């Protein structure tokens, strides 16, 4: 499914969290952090998002983190989630 045309979703690509405050500022104004990558262990982005009060929306649920602090997407259906 192509998610690029959803009006309430920005796909920013890689953001270097050490280069500037842009990642922290982004999390500070966001409600939900969507994690689409299939495998990454427990991503630092999950922890950063939670520290800024963002819910997690992810297709994977490492150590139950996504379901505890947000929602685990079923069948890659992010729109329904």
PDB file of N, CA, C and O in Angstrom:
ATOM      1  N   UNK A   1       0.837  -1.178   0.000  1.00  0.00           N
ATOM      2  CA  UNK A   1       0.000   0.000   0.000  1.00  0.00           C
ATOM      3  C   UNK A   1       0.887   1.248   0.000  1.00  0.00           C
ATOM      4  O   UNK A   1       1.932   1.266   0.650  1.00  0.00           O
ATOM      5  N   UNK A   2       0.482   2.266  -0.710  1.00  0.00           N
ATOM      6  CA  UNK A   2       1.221   3.522  -0.795  1.00  0.00           C
ATOM      7  C   UNK A   2       0.629   4.526   0.189  1.00  0.00           C
ATOM      8  O   UNK A   2      -0.536   4.907   0.074  1.00  0.00           O
ATOM      9  N   UNK A   3       1.431   4.945   1.148  1.00  0.00           N
ATOM     10  CA  UNK A   3       0.956   5.847   2.208  1.00  0.00           C
ATOM     11  C   UNK A   3       1.337   7.303   1.960  1.00  0.00           C
ATOM     12  O   UNK A   3       0.954   8.177   2.737  1.00  0.00           O
ATOM     13  N   UNK A   4       2.081   7.580   0.894  1.00  0.00           N
ATOM     14  CA  UNK A   4       2.603   8.927   0.663  1.00  0.00           C
ATOM     15  C   UNK A   4       1.525   9.986   0.484  1.00  0.00           C
ATOM     16  O   UNK A   4       1.780  11.159   0.755  1.00  0.00           O
ATOM     17  N   UNK A   5       0.352   9.621   0.048  1.00  0.00           N
ATOM     18  CA  UNK A   5      -0.688  10.614  -0.233  1.00  0.00           C
ATOM     19  C   UNK A   5      -1.663  10.834   0.917  1.00  0.00           C
ATOM     20  O   UNK A   5      -2.663  11.532   0.750  1.00  0.00           O
ATOM     21  N   UNK A   6      -1.392  10.256   2.068  1.00  0.00           N
ATOM     22  CA  UNK A   6      -2.267  10.494   3.214  1.00  0.00           C
ATOM     23  C   UNK A   6      -2.070  11.921   3.714  1.00  0.00           C
ATOM     24  O   UNK A   6      -0.932  12.349   3.903  1.00  0.00           O
ATOM     25  N   UNK A   7      -3.148  12.661   3.931  1.00  0.00           N
ATOM     26  CA  UNK A   7      -3.026  14.071   4.287  1.00  0.00           C
ATOM     27  C   UNK A   7      -2.432  14.325   5.673  1.00  0.00           C
ATOM     28  O   UNK A   7      -1.910  15.410   5.928  1.00  0.00           O
ATOM     29  N   UNK A   8      -2.504  13.345   6.565  1.00  0.00           N
ATOM     30  CA  UNK A   8      -2.016  13.550   7.926  1.00  0.00           C
ATOM     31  C   UNK A   8      -0.728  12.795   8.216  1.00  0.00           C
ATOM     32  O   UNK A   8      -0.432  12.491   9.372  1.00  0.00           O
ATOM     33  N   UNK A   9       0.049  12.487   7.162  1.00  0.00           N
ATOM     34  CA  UNK A   9       1.285  11.739   7.330  1.00  0.00           C
ATOM     35  C   UNK A   9       2.413  12.415   6.573  1.00  0.00           C
ATOM     36  O   UNK A   9       2.298  12.678   5.376  1.00  0.00           O
ATOM     37  N   UNK A  10       3.509  12.696   7.277  1.00  0.00           N
ATOM     38  CA  UNK A  10       4.715  13.227   6.647  1.00  0.00           C
ATOM     39  C   UNK A  10       5.753  12.120   6.620  1.00  0.00           C
ATOM     40  O   UNK A  10       6.009  11.489   7.646  1.00  0.00           O
ATOM     41  N   UNK A  11       6.351  11.878   5.473  1.00  0.00           N
ATOM     42  CA  UNK A  11       7.406  10.876   5.364  1.00  0.00           C
ATOM     43  C   UNK A  11       8.724  11.630   5.191  1.00  0.00           C
ATOM     44  O   UNK A  11       9.052  12.082   4.094  1.00  0.00           O
ATOM     45  N   UNK A  12       9.466  11.758   6.278  1.00  0.00           N
ATOM     46  CA  UNK A  12      10.638  12.628   6.308  1.00  0.00           C
ATOM     47  C   UNK A  12      11.940  11.931   5.959  1.00  0.00           C
ATOM     48  O   UNK A  12      12.927  12.600   5.652  1.00  0.00           O
ATOM     49  N   UNK A  13      11.972  10.617   5.997  1.00  0.00           N
ATOM     50  CA  UNK A  13      13.226   9.927   5.744  1.00  0.00           C
ATOM     51  C   UNK A  13      14.142   9.997   6.963  1.00  0.00           C
ATOM     52  O   UNK A  13      13.681  10.217   8.083  1.00  0.00           O
ATOM     53  N   UNK A  14      15.433   9.809   6.739  1.00  0.00           N
ATOM     54  CA  UNK A  14      16.399   9.796   7.834  1.00  0.00           C
ATOM     55  C   UNK A  14      16.601  11.188   8.418  1.00  0.00           C
ATOM     56  O   UNK A  14      16.765  12.162   7.684  1.00  0.00           O
ATOM     57  N   UNK A  15      16.587  11.272   9.736  1.00  0.00           N
ATOM     58  CA  UNK A  15      16.895  12.513  10.442  1.00  0.00           C
ATOM     59  C   UNK A  15      18.022  12.208  11.415  1.00  0.00           C
ATOM     60  O   UNK A  15      17.875  11.344  12.279  1.00  0.00           O
ATOM     61  N   UNK A  16      19.128  12.896  11.289  1.00  0.00           N
ATOM     62  CA  UNK A  16      20.273  12.691  12.177  1.00  0.00           C
ATOM     63  C   UNK A  16      19.980  13.341  13.519  1.00  0.00           C
ATOM     64  O   UNK A  16      19.974  14.567  13.636  1.00  0.00           O
ATOM     65  N   UNK A  17      19.740  12.525  14.522  1.00  0.00           N
ATOM     66  CA  UNK A  17      19.364  13.038  15.835  1.00  0.00           C
ATOM     67  C   UNK A  17      20.498  13.778  16.543  1.00  0.00           C
ATOM     68  O   UNK A  17      20.263  14.488  17.520  1.00  0.00           O
ATOM     69  N   UNK A  18      21.719  13.614  16.053  1.00  0.00           N
ATOM     70  CA  UNK A  18      22.866  14.259  16.697  1.00  0.00           C
ATOM     71  C   UNK A  18      23.297  15.538  16.000  1.00  0.00           C
ATOM     72  O   UNK A  18      24.086  16.301  16.558  1.00  0.00           O
ATOM     73  N   UNK A  19      22.802  15.792  14.799  1.00  0.00           N
ATOM     74  CA  UNK A  19      23.236  16.949  14.024  1.00  0.00           C
ATOM     75  C   UNK A  19      22.551  18.240  14.456  1.00  0.00           C
ATOM     76  O   UNK A  19      23.142  19.316  14.366  1.00  0.00           O
ATOM     77  N   UNK A  20      21.321  18.141  14.921  1.00  0.00           N
ATOM     78  CA  UNK A  20      20.572  19.342  15.303  1.00  0.00           C
ATOM     79  C   UNK A  20      19.414  18.932  16.204  1.00  0.00           C
ATOM     80  O   UNK A  20      19.233  17.752  16.504  1.00  0.00           O
ATOM     81  N   UNK A  21      18.652  19.898  16.621  1.00  0.00           N
ATOM     82  CA  UNK A  21      17.500  19.653  17.494  1.00  0.00           C
ATOM     83  C   UNK A  21      16.236  19.322  16.696  1.00  0.00           C
ATOM     84  O   UNK A  21      15.153  19.244  17.276  1.00  0.00           O
ATOM     85  N   UNK A  22      16.349  19.126  15.386  1.00  0.00           N
ATOM     86  CA  UNK A  22      15.166  18.938  14.549  1.00  0.00           C
ATOM     87  C   UNK A  22      14.361  17.700  14.936  1.00  0.00           C
ATOM     88  O   UNK A  22      13.132  17.745  14.880  1.00  0.00           O
ATOM     89  N   UNK A  23      14.999  16.601  15.324  1.00  0.00           N
ATOM     90  CA  UNK A  23      14.263  15.404  15.715  1.00  0.00           C
ATOM     91  C   UNK A  23      13.481  15.652  17.001  1.00  0.00           C
ATOM     92  O   UNK A  23      12.311  15.281  17.097  1.00  0.00           O
ATOM     93  N   UNK A  24      14.112  16.267  17.974  1.00  0.00           N
ATOM     94  CA  UNK A  24      13.430  16.579  19.231  1.00  0.00           C
ATOM     95  C   UNK A  24      12.260  17.529  19.000  1.00  0.00           C
ATOM     96  O   UNK A  24      11.194  17.358  19.591  1.00  0.00           O
ATOM     97  N   UNK A  25      12.454  18.523  18.149  1.00  0.00           N
ATOM     98  CA  UNK A  25      11.375  19.462  17.835  1.00  0.00           C
ATOM     99  C   UNK A  25      10.233  18.762  17.112  1.00  0.00           C
ATOM    100  O   UNK A  25       9.066  19.059  17.365  1.00  0.00           O
ATOM    101  N   UNK A  26      10.554  17.846  16.227  1.00  0.00           N
ATOM    102  CA  UNK A  26       9.539  17.089  15.500  1.00  0.00           C
ATOM    103  C   UNK A  26       8.704  16.249  16.462  1.00  0.00           C
ATOM    104  O   UNK A  26       7.475  16.275  16.404  1.00  0.00           O
ATOM    105  N   UNK A  27       9.368  15.502  17.349  1.00  0.00           N
ATOM    106  CA  UNK A  27       8.638  14.709  18.333  1.00  0.00           C
ATOM    107  C   UNK A  27       7.815  15.597  19.263  1.00  0.00           C
ATOM    108  O   UNK A  27       6.724  15.214  19.686  1.00  0.00           O
ATOM    109  N   UNK A  28       8.329  16.766  19.578  1.00  0.00           N
ATOM    110  CA  UNK A  28       7.630  17.685  20.479  1.00  0.00           C
ATOM    111  C   UNK A  28       6.304  18.175  19.930  1.00  0.00           C
ATOM    112  O   UNK A  28       5.423  18.535  20.710  1.00  0.00           O
ATOM    113  N   UNK A  29       6.130  18.200  18.624  1.00  0.00           N
ATOM    114  CA  UNK A  29       4.866  18.668  18.043  1.00  0.00           C
ATOM    115  C   UNK A  29       4.031  17.533  17.433  1.00  0.00           C
ATOM    116  O   UNK A  29       2.998  17.784  16.814  1.00  0.00           O
ATOM    117  N   UNK A  30       4.485  16.282  17.612  1.00  0.00           N
ATOM    118  CA  UNK A  30       3.797  15.131  17.027  1.00  0.00           C
ATOM    119  C   UNK A  30       2.954  14.399  18.060  1.00  0.00           C
ATOM    120  O   UNK A  30       3.238  14.433  19.257  1.00  0.00           O
ATOM    121  N   UNK A  31       1.922  13.745  17.578  1.00  0.00           N
ATOM    122  CA  UNK A  31       1.061  12.924  18.443  1.00  0.00           C
ATOM    123  C   UNK A  31       1.413  11.450  18.351  1.00  0.00           C
ATOM    124  O   UNK A  31       1.353  10.716  19.338  1.00  0.00           O
ATOM    125  N   UNK A  32       1.783  11.032  17.146  1.00  0.00           N
ATOM    126  CA  UNK A  32       2.044   9.613  16.903  1.00  0.00           C
ATOM    127  C   UNK A  32       3.322   9.472  16.084  1.00  0.00           C
ATOM    128  O   UNK A  32       3.572  10.246  15.160  1.00  0.00           O
ATOM    129  N   UNK A  33       4.126   8.470  16.439  1.00  0.00           N
ATOM    130  CA  UNK A  33       5.308   8.138  15.669  1.00  0.00           C
ATOM    131  C   UNK A  33       5.014   6.829  14.950  1.00  0.00           C
ATOM    132  O   UNK A  33       4.761   5.815  15.600  1.00  0.00           O
ATOM    133  N   UNK A  34       5.043   6.833  13.630  1.00  0.00           N
ATOM    134  CA  UNK A  34       4.758   5.655  12.826  1.00  0.00           C
ATOM    135  C   UNK A  34       6.083   4.998  12.454  1.00  0.00           C
ATOM    136  O   UNK A  34       6.952   5.635  11.858  1.00  0.00           O
ATOM    137  N   UNK A  35       6.232   3.747  12.800  1.00  0.00           N
ATOM    138  CA  UNK A  35       7.466   3.005  12.493  1.00  0.00           C
ATOM    139  C   UNK A  35       7.141   1.928  11.484  1.00  0.00           C
ATOM    140  O   UNK A  35       6.415   0.982  11.789  1.00  0.00           O
ATOM    141  N   UNK A  36       7.670   2.067  10.291  1.00  0.00           N
ATOM    142  CA  UNK A  36       7.341   1.145   9.215  1.00  0.00           C
ATOM    143  C   UNK A  36       8.390   0.074   8.973  1.00  0.00           C
ATOM    144  O   UNK A  36       8.096  -0.948   8.353  1.00  0.00           O
ATOM    145  N   UNK A  37       9.581   0.285   9.442  1.00  0.00           N
ATOM    146  CA  UNK A  37      10.686  -0.640   9.173  1.00  0.00           C
ATOM    147  C   UNK A  37      10.414  -1.995   9.832  1.00  0.00           C
ATOM    148  O   UNK A  37       9.970  -2.061  10.978  1.00  0.00           O
ATOM    149  N   UNK A  38      10.682  -3.057   9.103  1.00  0.00           N
ATOM    150  CA  UNK A  38      10.327  -4.399   9.567  1.00  0.00           C
ATOM    151  C   UNK A  38      11.169  -4.872  10.753  1.00  0.00           C
ATOM    152  O   UNK A  38      10.621  -5.443  11.695  1.00  0.00           O
ATOM    153  N   UNK A  39      12.456  -4.655  10.732  1.00  0.00           N
ATOM    154  CA  UNK A  39      13.300  -5.156  11.823  1.00  0.00           C
ATOM    155  C   UNK A  39      14.366  -4.139  12.188  1.00  0.00           C
ATOM    156  O   UNK A  39      15.072  -3.612  11.328  1.00  0.00           O
ATOM    157  N   UNK A  40      14.465  -3.881  13.468  1.00  0.00           N
ATOM    158  CA  UNK A  40      15.481  -2.955  13.949  1.00  0.00           C
ATOM    159  C   UNK A  40      15.730  -3.167  15.436  1.00  0.00           C
ATOM    160  O   UNK A  40      16.330  -2.310  16.085  1.00  0.00           O
ATOM    161  N   UNK A  41      15.282  -4.288  15.987  1.00  0.00           N
ATOM    162  CA  UNK A  41      15.365  -4.487  17.420  1.00  0.00           C
ATOM    163  C   UNK A  41      14.418  -3.524  18.101  1.00  0.00           C
ATOM    164  O   UNK A  41      13.335  -3.261  17.578  1.00  0.00           O
ATOM    165  N   UNK A  42      14.787  -2.994  19.240  1.00  0.00           N
ATOM    166  CA  UNK A  42      14.009  -1.944  19.895  1.00  0.00           C
ATOM    167  C   UNK A  42      14.597  -0.612  19.444  1.00  0.00           C
ATOM    168  O   UNK A  42      15.629  -0.185  19.963  1.00  0.00           O
ATOM    169  N   UNK A  43      13.960   0.043  18.493  1.00  0.00           N
ATOM    170  CA  UNK A  43      14.535   1.266  17.919  1.00  0.00           C
ATOM    171  C   UNK A  43      14.642   2.403  18.936  1.00  0.00           C
ATOM    172  O   UNK A  43      13.750   2.605  19.760  1.00  0.00           O
ATOM    173  N   UNK A  44      15.743   3.131  18.861  1.00  0.00           N
ATOM    174  CA  UNK A  44      15.886   4.336  19.680  1.00  0.00           C
ATOM    175  C   UNK A  44      14.747   5.304  19.423  1.00  0.00           C
ATOM    176  O   UNK A  44      14.337   6.037  20.323  1.00  0.00           O
ATOM    177  N   UNK A  45      14.228   5.312  18.191  1.00  0.00           N
ATOM    178  CA  UNK A  45      13.135   6.223  17.848  1.00  0.00           C
ATOM    179  C   UNK A  45      11.907   5.951  18.702  1.00  0.00           C
ATOM    180  O   UNK A  45      11.182   6.891  19.026  1.00  0.00           O
ATOM    181  N   UNK A  46      11.642   4.702  19.082  1.00  0.00           N
ATOM    182  CA  UNK A  46      10.523   4.393  19.979  1.00  0.00           C
ATOM    183  C   UNK A  46      10.710   5.105  21.314  1.00  0.00           C
ATOM    184  O   UNK A  46       9.792   5.745  21.826  1.00  0.00           O
ATOM    185  N   UNK A  47      11.896   4.985  21.861  1.00  0.00           N
ATOM    186  CA  UNK A  47      12.192   5.572  23.173  1.00  0.00           C
ATOM    187  C   UNK A  47      12.139   7.091  23.102  1.00  0.00           C
ATOM    188  O   UNK A  47      11.583   7.736  23.990  1.00  0.00           O
ATOM    189  N   UNK A  48      12.714   7.663  22.053  1.00  0.00           N
ATOM    190  CA  UNK A  48      12.670   9.117  21.858  1.00  0.00           C
ATOM    191  C   UNK A  48      11.234   9.609  21.727  1.00  0.00           C
ATOM    192  O   UNK A  48      10.863  10.614  22.334  1.00  0.00           O
ATOM    193  N   UNK A  49      10.426   8.904  20.935  1.00  0.00           N
ATOM    194  CA  UNK A  49       9.031   9.305  20.742  1.00  0.00           C
ATOM    195  C   UNK A  49       8.274   9.273  22.068  1.00  0.00           C
ATOM    196  O   UNK A  49       7.540  10.209  22.384  1.00  0.00           O
ATOM    197  N   UNK A  50       8.444   8.222  22.831  1.00  0.00           N
ATOM    198  CA  UNK A  50       7.759   8.115  24.124  1.00  0.00           C
ATOM    199  C   UNK A  50       8.202   9.211  25.094  1.00  0.00           C
ATOM    200  O   UNK A  50       7.398   9.741  25.862  1.00  0.00           O
ATOM    201  N   UNK A  51       9.480   9.538  25.047  1.00  0.00           N
ATOM    202  CA  UNK A  51       9.991  10.600  25.924  1.00  0.00           C
ATOM    203  C   UNK A  51       9.339  11.940  25.621  1.00  0.00           C
ATOM    204  O   UNK A  51       9.282  12.821  26.480  1.00  0.00           O
ATOM    205  N   UNK A  52       8.844  12.090  24.389  1.00  0.00           N
ATOM    206  CA  UNK A  52       8.172  13.329  23.993  1.00  0.00           C
ATOM    207  C   UNK A  52       6.652  13.201  24.008  1.00  0.00           C
ATOM    208  O   UNK A  52       5.950  14.093  23.532  1.00  0.00           O
ATOM    209  N   UNK A  53       6.135  12.091  24.555  1.00  0.00           N
ATOM    210  CA  UNK A  53       4.700  11.911  24.679  1.00  0.00           C
ATOM    211  C   UNK A  53       3.997  11.445  23.421  1.00  0.00           C
ATOM    212  O   UNK A  53       2.777  11.575  23.320  1.00  0.00           O
ATOM    213  N   UNK A  54       4.737  10.901  22.451  1.00  0.00           N
ATOM    214  CA  UNK A  54       4.132  10.395  21.217  1.00  0.00           C
ATOM    215  C   UNK A  54       3.743   8.935  21.391  1.00  0.00           C
ATOM    216  O   UNK A  54       4.496   8.155  21.975  1.00  0.00           O
ATOM    217  N   UNK A  55       2.585   8.565  20.893  1.00  0.00           N
ATOM    218  CA  UNK A  55       2.194   7.167  20.847  1.00  0.00           C
ATOM    219  C   UNK A  55       2.968   6.476  19.726  1.00  0.00           C
ATOM    220  O   UNK A  55       3.427   7.127  18.787  1.00  0.00           O
ATOM    221  N   UNK A  56       3.109   5.168  19.830  1.00  0.00           N
ATOM    222  CA  UNK A  56       3.831   4.369  18.845  1.00  0.00           C
ATOM    223  C   UNK A  56       2.820   3.646  17.961  1.00  0.00           C
ATOM    224  O   UNK A  56       1.861   3.059  18.462  1.00  0.00           O
ATOM    225  N   UNK A  57       3.030   3.688  16.669  1.00  0.00           N
ATOM    226  CA  UNK A  57       2.234   2.937  15.704  1.00  0.00           C
ATOM    227  C   UNK A  57       3.220   2.139  14.865  1.00  0.00           C
ATOM    228  O   UNK A  57       3.960   2.711  14.064  1.00  0.00           O
ATOM    229  N   UNK A  58       3.237   0.810  15.045  1.00  0.00           N
ATOM    230  CA  UNK A  58       4.279  -0.002  14.423  1.00  0.00           C
ATOM    231  C   UNK A  58       3.748  -1.369  14.020  1.00  0.00           C
ATOM    232  O   UNK A  58       2.872  -1.931  14.677  1.00  0.00           O
ATOM    233  N   UNK A  59       4.296  -1.895  12.921  1.00  0.00           N
ATOM    234  CA  UNK A  59       3.947  -3.242  12.480  1.00  0.00           C
ATOM    235  C   UNK A  59       4.656  -4.306  13.310  1.00  0.00           C
ATOM    236  O   UNK A  59       4.222  -5.457  13.346  1.00  0.00           O
ATOM    237  N   UNK A  60       5.726  -3.934  13.965  1.00  0.00           N
ATOM    238  CA  UNK A  60       6.444  -4.864  14.840  1.00  0.00           C
ATOM    239  C   UNK A  60       6.266  -4.414  16.283  1.00  0.00           C
ATOM    240  O   UNK A  60       5.980  -3.247  16.554  1.00  0.00           O
ATOM    241  N   UNK A  61       6.440  -5.362  17.208  1.00  0.00           N
ATOM    242  CA  UNK A  61       6.180  -5.085  18.617  1.00  0.00           C
ATOM    243  C   UNK A  61       7.296  -5.651  19.490  1.00  0.00           C
ATOM    244  O   UNK A  61       7.063  -6.561  20.285  1.00  0.00           O
ATOM    245  N   UNK A  62       8.524  -5.107  19.340  1.00  0.00           N
ATOM    246  CA  UNK A  62       9.648  -5.660  20.102  1.00  0.00           C
ATOM    247  C   UNK A  62       9.429  -5.529  21.604  1.00  0.00           C
ATOM    248  O   UNK A  62       9.195  -4.437  22.123  1.00  0.00           O
ATOM    249  N   UNK A  63       9.510  -6.649  22.279  1.00  0.00           N
ATOM    250  CA  UNK A  63       9.321  -6.713  23.734  1.00  0.00           C
ATOM    251  C   UNK A  63       7.989  -6.111  24.180  1.00  0.00           C
ATOM    252  O   UNK A  63       7.878  -5.655  25.318  1.00  0.00           O
ATOM    253  N   UNK A  64       6.982  -6.100  23.313  1.00  0.00           N
ATOM    254  CA  UNK A  64       5.676  -5.562  23.651  1.00  0.00           C
ATOM    255  C   UNK A  64       5.636  -4.049  23.750  1.00  0.00           C
ATOM    256  O   UNK A  64       4.667  -3.486  24.259  1.00  0.00           O
ATOM    257  N   UNK A  65       6.683  -3.381  23.268  1.00  0.00           N
ATOM    258  CA  UNK A  65       6.808  -1.918  23.422  1.00  0.00           C
ATOM    259  C   UNK A  65       5.722  -1.162  22.654  1.00  0.00           C
ATOM    260  O   UNK A  65       5.090  -0.254  23.195  1.00  0.00           O
ATOM    261  N   UNK A  66       5.511  -1.536  21.402  1.00  0.00           N
ATOM    262  CA  UNK A  66       4.515  -0.828  20.580  1.00  0.00           C
ATOM    263  C   UNK A  66       3.116  -0.983  21.161  1.00  0.00           C
ATOM    264  O   UNK A  66       2.370  -0.006  21.235  1.00  0.00           O
ATOM    265  N   UNK A  67       2.752  -2.178  21.570  1.00  0.00           N
ATOM    266  CA  UNK A  67       1.405  -2.385  22.111  1.00  0.00           C
ATOM    267  C   UNK A  67       1.238  -1.775  23.497  1.00  0.00           C
ATOM    268  O   UNK A  67       0.122  -1.437  23.889  1.00  0.00           O
ATOM    269  N   UNK A  68       2.321  -1.631  24.237  1.00  0.00           N
ATOM    270  CA  UNK A  68       2.233  -1.015  25.563  1.00  0.00           C
ATOM    271  C   UNK A  68       2.149   0.514  25.472  1.00  0.00           C
ATOM    272  O   UNK A  68       1.474   1.149  26.282  1.00  0.00           O
ATOM    273  N   UNK A  69       2.834   1.098  24.490  1.00  0.00           N
ATOM    274  CA  UNK A  69       2.888   2.557  24.385  1.00  0.00           C
ATOM    275  C   UNK A  69       2.219   3.079  23.121  1.00  0.00           C
ATOM    276  O   UNK A  69       2.499   4.194  22.682  1.00  0.00           O
ATOM    277  N   UNK A  70       1.352   2.291  22.548  1.00  0.00           N
ATOM    278  CA  UNK A  70       0.652   2.702  21.332  1.00  0.00           C
ATOM    279  C   UNK A  70      -0.166   1.569  20.780  1.00  0.00           C
ATOM    280  O   UNK A  70      -1.036   1.024  21.460  1.00  0.00           O
ATOM    281  N   UNK A  71       0.117   1.211  19.531  1.00  0.00           N
ATOM    282  CA  UNK A  71      -0.693   0.200  18.849  1.00  0.00           C
ATOM    283  C   UNK A  71       0.170  -0.570  17.858  1.00  0.00           C
ATOM    284  O   UNK A  71       0.959   0.016  17.117  1.00  0.00           O
ATOM    285  N   UNK A  72       0.009  -1.899  17.856  1.00  0.00           N
ATOM    286  CA  UNK A  72       0.701  -2.713  16.868  1.00  0.00           C
ATOM    287  C   UNK A  72      -0.226  -2.893  15.673  1.00  0.00           C
ATOM    288  O   UNK A  72      -1.352  -3.370  15.817  1.00  0.00           O
ATOM    289  N   UNK A  73       0.246  -2.514  14.510  1.00  0.00           N
ATOM    290  CA  UNK A  73      -0.504  -2.606  13.258  1.00  0.00           C
ATOM    291  C   UNK A  73      -0.605  -4.061  12.835  1.00  0.00           C
ATOM    292  O   UNK A  73       0.381  -4.796  12.887  1.00  0.00           O
ATOM    293  N   UNK A  74      -1.790  -4.479  12.416  1.00  0.00           N
ATOM    294  CA  UNK A  74      -2.001  -5.840  11.936  1.00  0.00           C
ATOM    295  C   UNK A  74      -2.019  -5.854  10.415  1.00  0.00           C
ATOM    296  O   UNK A  74      -2.603  -4.963   9.798  1.00  0.00           O
ATOM    297  N   UNK A  75      -1.396  -6.838   9.808  1.00  0.00           N
ATOM    298  CA  UNK A  75      -1.420  -7.047   8.356  1.00  0.00           C
ATOM    299  C   UNK A  75      -0.950  -5.831   7.567  1.00  0.00           C
ATOM    300  O   UNK A  75      -1.427  -5.604   6.455  1.00  0.00           O
ATOM    301  N   UNK A  76      -0.026  -5.045   8.115  1.00  0.00           N
ATOM    302  CA  UNK A  76       0.517  -3.854   7.457  1.00  0.00           C
ATOM    303  C   UNK A  76      -0.560  -2.836   7.069  1.00  0.00           C
ATOM    304  O   UNK A  76      -0.348  -2.040   6.153  1.00  0.00           O
ATOM    305  N   UNK A  77      -1.694  -2.848   7.741  1.00  0.00           N
ATOM    306  CA  UNK A  77      -2.780  -1.932   7.435  1.00  0.00           C
ATOM    307  C   UNK A  77      -2.691  -0.700   8.348  1.00  0.00           C
ATOM    308  O   UNK A  77      -3.441  -0.574   9.316  1.00  0.00           O
ATOM    309  N   UNK A  78      -1.766   0.195   8.021  1.00  0.00           N
ATOM    310  CA  UNK A  78      -1.572   1.395   8.831  1.00  0.00           C
ATOM    311  C   UNK A  78      -2.770   2.334   8.747  1.00  0.00           C
ATOM    312  O   UNK A  78      -3.045   3.068   9.696  1.00  0.00           O
ATOM    313  N   UNK A  79      -3.475   2.320   7.638  1.00  0.00           N
ATOM    314  CA  UNK A  79      -4.636   3.195   7.481  1.00  0.00           C
ATOM    315  C   UNK A  79      -5.718   2.823   8.488  1.00  0.00           C
ATOM    316  O   UNK A  79      -6.292   3.698   9.136  1.00  0.00           O
ATOM    317  N   UNK A  80      -5.997   1.533   8.622  1.00  0.00           N
ATOM    318  CA  UNK A  80      -7.020   1.091   9.559  1.00  0.00           C
ATOM    319  C   UNK A  80      -6.587   1.334  11.004  1.00  0.00           C
ATOM    320  O   UNK A  80      -7.415   1.615  11.870  1.00  0.00           O
ATOM    321  N   UNK A  81      -5.288   1.225  11.252  1.00  0.00           N
ATOM    322  CA  UNK A  81      -4.784   1.417  12.606  1.00  0.00           C
ATOM    323  C   UNK A  81      -4.911   2.864  13.024  1.00  0.00           C
ATOM    324  O   UNK A  81      -4.535   3.219  14.141  1.00  0.00           O
TER     325      UNK A  81
END
